[in-house]
Amino acid sequence: MDKKMLSLIILAHASDVLENAFAPLSDQDYEVAMKRVRSLLELEYDVQAEKKGNEVMWAVFEAFSK
């Protein structure tokens, strides 16, 4: 996934505006979108930060998730 798109999703969730963005979707599309977002939010950010080149991005995500 593109880093910018991933960042927008994580920050929109942290700002409590993500569900509002999905409001116009049909029920089925909403469930699919939320399932995918939940899978991203359940990632272990510290494990992802150990991968080369993404340390700062994942550290910021972890800070926003607290």
N, CA, C and O of each residue as an XYZ file, in Angstrom:
264
protein
N       0.849     -1.177      0.000
C       0.000      0.000      0.000
C       0.896      1.242      0.000
O       1.954      1.264      0.629
N       0.458      2.247     -0.701
C       1.169      3.511     -0.765
C       1.288      4.122      0.631
O       0.323      4.119      1.396
N       2.465      4.641      0.961
C       2.699      5.220      2.291
C       1.755      6.383      2.587
O       1.288      6.534      3.716
N       1.476      7.197      1.585
C       0.584      8.344      1.798
C      -0.835      7.892      2.108
O      -1.488      8.450      2.989
N      -1.311      6.890      1.392
C      -2.659      6.379      1.625
C      -2.755      5.741      3.007
O      -3.724      5.959      3.734
N      -1.753      4.958      3.360
C      -1.719      4.331      4.676
C      -1.713      5.391      5.770
O      -2.420      5.257      6.769
N      -0.930      6.430      5.589
C      -0.869      7.520      6.565
C      -2.218      8.215      6.708
O      -2.647      8.513      7.822
N      -2.882      8.472      5.597
C      -4.202      9.110      5.652
C      -5.215      8.256      6.405
O      -6.020      8.778      7.176
N      -5.178      6.955      6.184
C      -6.114      6.058      6.867
C      -5.855      6.047      8.364
O      -6.789      6.173      9.156
N      -4.600      5.897      8.760
C      -4.250      5.845     10.184
C      -4.601      7.166     10.864
O      -5.180      7.164     11.950
N      -4.264      8.280     10.247
C      -4.534      9.587     10.856
C      -6.022      9.917     10.863
O      -6.503     10.560     11.796
N      -6.755      9.493      9.848
C      -8.210      9.701      9.848
C      -8.857      8.908     10.970
O      -9.798      9.383     11.607
N      -8.363      7.713     11.213
C      -8.887      6.917     12.329
C      -8.564      7.593     13.660
O      -9.422      7.684     14.539
N      -7.337      8.062     13.806
C      -6.931      8.725     15.050
C      -7.747      9.990     15.293
O      -7.961     10.378     16.442
N      -8.200     10.631     14.230
C      -8.991     11.862     14.341
C     -10.486     11.597     14.450
O     -11.275     12.538     14.534
N     -10.882     10.341     14.451
C     -12.290      9.943     14.545
C     -13.143     10.461     13.390
O     -14.314     10.790     13.581
N     -12.567     10.535     12.208
C     -13.343     10.962     11.039
C     -13.454      9.867      9.982
O     -14.111     10.055      8.958
N     -12.824      8.742     10.222
C     -12.803      7.682      9.221
C     -14.185      7.088      8.990
O     -14.572      6.856      7.845
N     -14.925      6.841     10.049
C     -16.266      6.266      9.884
C     -17.189      7.220      9.136
O     -18.040      6.776      8.364
N     -17.033      8.513      9.351
C     -17.840      9.489      8.610
C     -17.505      9.458      7.118
O     -18.381      9.650      6.274
N     -16.249      9.218      6.804
C     -15.844      9.147      5.396
C     -16.461      7.938      4.706
O     -16.720      7.965      3.502
N     -16.697      6.872      5.477
C     -17.287      5.662      4.919
C     -18.811      5.688      4.935
O     -19.437      4.767      4.410
N     -19.418      6.692      5.510
C     -20.879      6.758      5.658
C     -21.643      6.630      4.333
O     -22.668      5.949      4.305
N     -21.195      7.246      3.244
C     -21.961      7.127      1.989
C     -21.919      5.732      1.353
O     -22.658      5.475      0.403
N     -21.087      4.848      1.848
C     -20.964      3.518      1.254
C     -22.183      2.654      1.559
O     -22.881      2.872      2.549
N     -22.424      1.690      0.711
C     -23.482      0.711      0.998
C     -23.043     -0.111      2.208
O     -21.868     -0.107      2.573
N     -23.978     -0.804      2.819
C     -23.655     -1.597      4.008
C     -22.550     -2.609      3.730
O     -21.638     -2.782      4.538
N     -22.637     -3.266      2.598
C     -21.639     -4.279      2.258
C     -20.264     -3.641      2.039
O     -19.260     -4.152      2.534
N     -20.214     -2.535      1.304
C     -18.950     -1.843      1.063
C     -18.373     -1.293      2.360
O     -17.159     -1.310      2.562
N     -19.246     -0.804      3.240
C     -18.814     -0.283      4.535
C     -18.142     -1.388      5.347
O     -17.080     -1.172      5.932
N     -18.751     -2.557      5.381
C     -18.184     -3.682      6.139
C     -16.829     -4.102      5.579
O     -15.902     -4.385      6.338
N     -16.712     -4.142      4.257
C     -15.442     -4.507      3.627
C     -14.370     -3.471      3.964
O     -13.247     -3.828      4.322
N     -14.718     -2.194      3.851
C     -13.761     -1.127      4.144
C     -13.318     -1.168      5.601
O     -12.128     -1.046      5.893
N     -14.266     -1.340      6.513
C     -13.911     -1.374      7.934
C     -13.089     -2.613      8.274
O     -12.211     -2.553      9.135
N     -13.358     -3.719      7.620
C     -12.573     -4.936      7.854
C     -11.120     -4.705      7.457
O     -10.201     -5.107      8.170
N     -10.922     -4.063      6.325
C      -9.560     -3.787      5.852
C      -8.855     -2.787      6.761
O      -7.665     -2.930      7.041
N      -9.578     -1.787      7.216
C      -8.983     -0.800      8.117
C      -8.617     -1.455      9.445
O      -7.541     -1.205      9.987
N      -9.508     -2.292      9.967
C      -9.206     -2.985     11.229
C      -7.948     -3.831     11.101
O      -7.151     -3.900     12.037
N      -7.763     -4.473      9.955
C      -6.559     -5.291      9.774
C      -5.301     -4.421      9.802
O      -4.255     -4.856     10.283
N      -5.400     -3.203      9.292
C      -4.265     -2.278      9.362
C      -4.032     -1.787     10.786
O      -2.891     -1.681     11.238
N      -5.117     -1.490     11.483
C      -4.996     -0.957     12.837
C      -4.514     -2.006     13.830
O      -3.984     -1.659     14.885
N      -4.688     -3.272     13.511
C      -4.266     -4.344     14.406
C      -2.822     -4.778     14.175
O      -2.331     -5.679     14.855
N      -2.140     -4.150     13.225
C      -0.735     -4.467     13.002
C       0.077     -4.079     14.230
O      -0.274     -3.144     14.949
N       1.141     -4.790     14.461
C       2.043     -4.440     15.554
C       3.022     -3.399     15.013
O       3.940     -3.721     14.258
N       2.812     -2.163     15.409
C       3.588     -1.059     14.855
C       5.076     -1.187     15.159
O       5.907     -0.836     14.322
N       5.422     -1.683     16.340
C       6.837     -1.818     16.675
C       7.528     -2.861     15.791
O       8.699     -2.699     15.447
N       6.825     -3.910     15.427
C       7.383     -4.920     14.517
C       7.551     -4.320     13.125
O       8.568     -4.547     12.469
N       6.568     -3.565     12.677
C       6.653     -2.922     11.365
C       7.784     -1.894     11.329
O       8.416     -1.700     10.290
N       8.038     -1.237     12.463
C       9.086     -0.216     12.528
C      10.474     -0.819     12.374
O      11.418     -0.113     12.019
N      10.610     -2.098     12.635
C      11.909     -2.752     12.496
C      12.301     -2.957     11.039
O      13.465     -3.227     10.743
N      11.351     -2.832     10.138
C      11.656     -2.979      8.718
C      12.376     -1.727      8.226
O      12.000     -0.605      8.564
N      13.390     -1.933      7.443
C      14.237     -0.838      6.980
C      13.457      0.176      6.144
O      12.693     -0.194      5.252
N      13.660      1.448      6.443
C      13.081      2.522      5.652
C      11.762      3.072      6.139
O      11.302      4.090      5.621
N      11.135      2.441      7.112
C       9.816      2.886      7.563
C       9.755      3.171      9.056
O       8.665      3.302      9.613
N      10.890      3.268      9.704
C      10.916      3.375     11.154
C      10.124      4.566     11.683
O       9.319      4.421     12.603
N      10.348      5.730     11.108
C       9.706      6.952     11.602
C       8.200      6.911     11.358
O       7.418      7.279     12.234
N       7.800      6.471     10.189
C       6.378      6.414      9.861
C       5.630      5.535     10.856
O       4.580      5.936     11.360
N       6.147      4.347     11.148
C       5.465      3.436     12.069
C       5.520      3.946     13.504
O       4.596      3.699     14.279
N       6.582      4.652     13.870
C       6.653      5.243     15.209
C       5.578      6.313     15.377
O       4.973      6.425     16.443
N       5.344      7.090     14.338
C       4.286      8.106     14.381
C       2.922      7.435     14.490
O       2.075      7.883     15.262
N       2.699      6.369     13.729
C       1.433      5.638     13.816
C       1.211      5.111     15.226
O       0.100      5.178     15.751
N       2.269      4.586     15.838
C       2.134      4.063     17.196
C       1.789      5.181     18.173
O       0.980      4.985     19.079
N       2.396      6.351     17.995
C       2.094      7.490     18.872
C       0.637      7.918     18.730
O      -0.005      8.250     19.727
N       0.110      7.916     17.522
C      -1.286      8.304     17.305
C      -2.272      7.256     17.799
O      -3.428      7.576     18.076
N      -1.833      6.018     17.911
C      -2.744      4.955     18.329
C      -2.940      4.899     19.836
O      -3.811      4.177     20.321
N      -2.153      5.642     20.570
C      -2.253      5.598     22.043
C      -3.229      6.601     22.556
O      -3.435      6.699     23.765
